[in-house]
Amino acid sequence: MRDFILRIATVALMSIGYISASSAADGKTHHVAIQIDQNDPQIMNLVINNAANVIGYYQSRHEDVDIDIVAYGPGLHMLRADTSPVKDRIKRLKDMVFPGKIQFSACDNTRQGMEKAEGHEIAILPEATVVPSGVVHLMELQEQGWSYVRP
């Protein structure tokens, strides 16, 4: 009986290893949407750090991950060419460190509101893509199965 239990335990452990290995190799891409809605350099850096940590984690496991950082409301300052306190980090991440893994989405509703309030056109960083609505973009990503993070 003892030998039988040991054999079952061995087969179970081997199966777990096989399942874990096949999950990593199944080609699944992880998807994470991170929102930024605050004009706070600490929070902006936290968002970038979270994104870099997630990408690094999945790279170490040889798994793919896509990240979309969505800025709206006061958080749009993160992606404004004239006010972003993190524009150098964004350029470095987007172009050199994690090309193709990270996207920055800027809310056009917020941009239009800022333009009206400030009386001039607002330029968005070239590393960002303008989406019609940041909140709607987040909703649609979640509807497509993306995980959602709010730091």
C-alpha positions as CSV (number, residue, x, y, z in Angstrom):
1,M,0.0,0.0,0.0
2,R,2.8,2.4,0.9
3,D,4.5,1.8,-2.5
4,F,1.2,2.5,-4.2
5,I,0.8,5.8,-2.4
6,L,4.4,6.8,-3.2
7,R,3.8,6.1,-6.9
8,I,0.6,8.2,-6.9
9,A,2.4,11.0,-5.2
10,T,5.2,10.8,-7.7
11,V,2.9,10.9,-10.6
12,A,0.9,13.8,-9.1
13,L,4.1,15.8,-8.6
14,M,5.3,15.1,-12.1
15,S,1.9,16.1,-13.5
16,I,2.1,19.4,-11.6
17,G,5.5,20.1,-13.1
18,Y,4.2,19.2,-16.6
19,I,1.1,21.5,-16.2
20,S,3.3,24.4,-15.0
21,A,5.7,24.0,-17.9
22,S,2.9,23.7,-20.4
23,S,1.2,26.8,-19.1
24,A,4.4,28.8,-19.6
25,A,4.8,27.4,-23.1
26,D,1.2,27.6,-24.2
27,G,1.7,31.0,-25.9
28,K,-0.7,32.9,-23.7
29,T,-0.1,36.6,-23.5
30,H,-0.9,38.3,-20.2
31,H,-2.6,41.7,-20.5
32,V,-2.6,44.4,-17.8
33,A,-4.2,47.8,-17.9
34,I,-2.9,50.4,-15.4
35,Q,-4.7,53.6,-14.8
36,I,-3.3,56.9,-13.8
37,D,-5.7,59.6,-12.8
38,Q,-3.6,61.8,-10.5
39,N,-1.2,64.6,-11.2
40,D,1.3,63.3,-8.8
41,P,4.9,62.4,-9.9
42,Q,5.2,59.8,-7.1
43,I,2.1,58.0,-8.4
44,M,3.3,58.3,-12.0
45,N,6.6,56.7,-11.1
46,L,4.8,54.0,-9.1
47,V,2.7,53.2,-12.3
48,I,5.9,53.0,-14.4
49,N,7.6,50.9,-11.7
50,N,4.6,48.5,-11.6
51,A,4.7,48.1,-15.3
52,A,8.4,47.5,-15.4
53,N,8.1,45.0,-12.6
54,V,5.3,43.1,-14.3
55,I,7.2,43.0,-17.6
56,G,10.4,41.8,-15.8
57,Y,8.5,39.1,-14.0
58,Y,7.0,37.6,-17.1
59,Q,10.2,38.0,-19.1
60,S,12.0,35.9,-16.4
61,R,9.4,33.2,-16.9
62,H,9.7,33.5,-20.7
63,E,6.0,34.5,-21.0
64,D,4.6,37.4,-22.9
65,V,2.8,40.4,-21.4
66,D,1.3,43.5,-22.8
67,I,0.7,46.6,-20.7
68,D,-1.5,49.6,-21.4
69,I,-1.1,52.6,-19.1
70,V,-4.2,54.7,-19.4
71,A,-4.0,58.4,-18.4
72,Y,-7.1,60.5,-17.8
73,G,-8.3,63.4,-15.7
74,P,-5.3,65.0,-13.8
75,G,-3.3,61.9,-14.7
76,L,-3.1,63.1,-18.3
77,H,-0.2,65.3,-17.1
78,M,1.9,62.2,-17.2
79,L,1.5,62.1,-21.0
80,R,1.5,65.9,-21.8
81,A,4.6,67.0,-23.6
82,D,4.7,70.3,-21.6
83,T,4.1,69.0,-18.1
84,S,5.1,65.4,-17.8
85,P,7.6,64.9,-15.0
86,V,8.3,61.4,-16.3
87,K,8.7,61.9,-20.1
88,D,12.3,60.7,-20.1
89,R,11.4,57.5,-18.4
90,I,8.4,56.9,-20.7
91,K,10.7,57.4,-23.8
92,R,13.3,55.0,-22.4
93,L,10.7,52.3,-21.5
94,K,8.8,52.6,-24.7
95,D,11.7,52.8,-27.1
96,M,14.6,51.0,-25.5
97,V,13.8,48.9,-22.5
98,F,10.5,47.3,-23.4
99,P,9.7,48.0,-27.1
100,G,6.4,46.6,-28.1
101,K,5.4,45.5,-24.6
102,I,4.0,48.8,-23.2
103,Q,1.5,51.2,-24.5
104,F,0.5,54.6,-23.2
105,S,-3.1,55.8,-23.8
106,A,-4.1,59.4,-23.4
107,C,-7.7,60.4,-22.9
108,D,-8.9,62.8,-25.6
109,N,-11.9,63.9,-23.5
110,T,-9.5,65.1,-20.8
111,R,-7.2,66.7,-23.4
112,Q,-10.1,68.6,-24.9
113,G,-11.2,69.8,-21.5
114,M,-7.7,71.0,-20.6
115,E,-7.4,72.8,-24.0
116,K,-10.6,74.6,-23.3
117,A,-9.6,75.5,-19.7
118,E,-6.1,76.6,-20.7
119,G,-6.9,78.3,-24.0
120,H,-4.3,76.5,-26.1
121,E,-3.6,73.2,-27.8
122,I,-2.2,70.4,-25.6
123,A,0.6,68.3,-27.2
124,I,0.7,64.6,-26.1
125,L,4.0,62.8,-25.9
126,P,4.9,60.9,-29.2
127,E,5.1,57.6,-27.3
128,A,1.4,57.8,-26.4
129,T,-1.7,57.0,-28.4
130,V,-4.8,59.2,-28.0
131,V,-8.0,57.3,-27.2
132,P,-11.4,58.9,-27.3
133,S,-12.1,58.3,-23.6
134,G,-9.7,56.9,-21.0
135,V,-12.5,55.4,-18.9
136,V,-14.2,53.8,-21.8
137,H,-10.8,52.4,-23.0
138,L,-10.3,50.8,-19.6
139,M,-13.7,49.3,-19.7
140,E,-13.2,47.9,-23.1
141,L,-9.9,46.4,-22.2
142,Q,-11.5,44.7,-19.2
143,E,-14.3,43.4,-21.4
144,Q,-11.5,41.8,-23.5
145,G,-10.1,40.1,-20.5
146,W,-7.4,42.5,-19.5
147,S,-6.5,42.6,-15.8
148,Y,-6.9,46.1,-14.2
149,V,-4.6,47.8,-11.8
150,R,-5.1,51.1,-10.0
151,P,-2.0,52.0,-7.9
